[in-house]
Amino acid sequence: MDLVEILPEQLHMLRFPIGQAYLWRDGDGSLTLIDAGHRSSAPEIEQAIRSLGHAPNQLARIVLTHCHRDHVGAADELADRWGARVLAHRLEAPVIRGEQPVPDPVLLDWEIPLYEHGMTVPEAPPTRVDIEVRDGDVLPFGDGAVVVHSPGHTPGSIGIHLPRHGVLFTGDCVAGVGQVMLGVFNVDREQARASFRRLAALAPSVACFGHGDPLTEDTASVLRTAATSSPALP
């Protein structure tokens, strides 16, 4: 796992072989994890927290952008060990808890080998969700973190917007692998496009994707252009 600083003392990316998570630190020292890596990544996440001079028990919450195994994997273990609360959209919560199956994506031909590679990540265990969120909810970190329901990748996918800091976490609705584009493996591609446009309209200065390097320069313009054009296919 690689640990990458995005905003000094506030925001770091935890990059795994497939997918990534983000660690946000508030001024009072409390920590929020956006997504939780794969099933076996809890020790790496704990070590990353310690390497930054923090204690794992400062982890107050884990916000899951959607139900996929490379985003949910370590959430239950981390929450059990350190008392963090797990948050997810109300439509995603039953899937994360293991009460409903993970929805199947509608794959384009070129997505099939990528999807098969992603399935090598260990399946996530059933994971508790302590708080079910809805569009527009304001969460107590980042000076008011706003939940943005962004369905299409999955029905309950969410983005998290920190308007006072100009930071946007897009989950897998948007990807930054090589170029900024619509994310892959969507259950409803047109709905995902609409969600991409909604997220881009927030005009952040920093965009953090579920896959790919964060965008920190000309972010609003790049997102707007990508959201209104057809993504290039390999």
Sequence and secondary structure as in RCSB ss.txt:
>XXXX:A:sequence
MDLVEILPEQLHMLRFPIGQAYLWRDGDGSLTLIDAGHRSSAPEIEQAIRSLGHAPNQLARIVLTHCHRDHVGAA
DELADRWGARVLAHRLEAPVIRGEQPVPDPVLLDWEIPLYEHGMTVPEAPPTRVDIEVRDGDVLPFGDGAVVVHS
PGHTPGSIGIHLPRHGVLFTGDCVAGVGQVMLGVFNVDREQARASFRRLAALAPSVACFGHGDPLTEDTASVLRT
AATSSPALP
>XXXX:A:secstr
 EEEEEETTTEEEEE SS EEEEEE TTS EEEES  STT HHHHHHHHHHTT  GGGEEEEE SS  HHHHTTH
HHHHHHH  EEEEETTTHHHHTTSS        GGGHHHHHHHTTS        SEEE TT EESSTTSEEEEE 
TTSSTT EEEEETTTTEEEEETSEEBSSS EE SS SSHHHHHHHHHHHHTT  SEEEESSB  B SSHHHHHHH
HHTS     
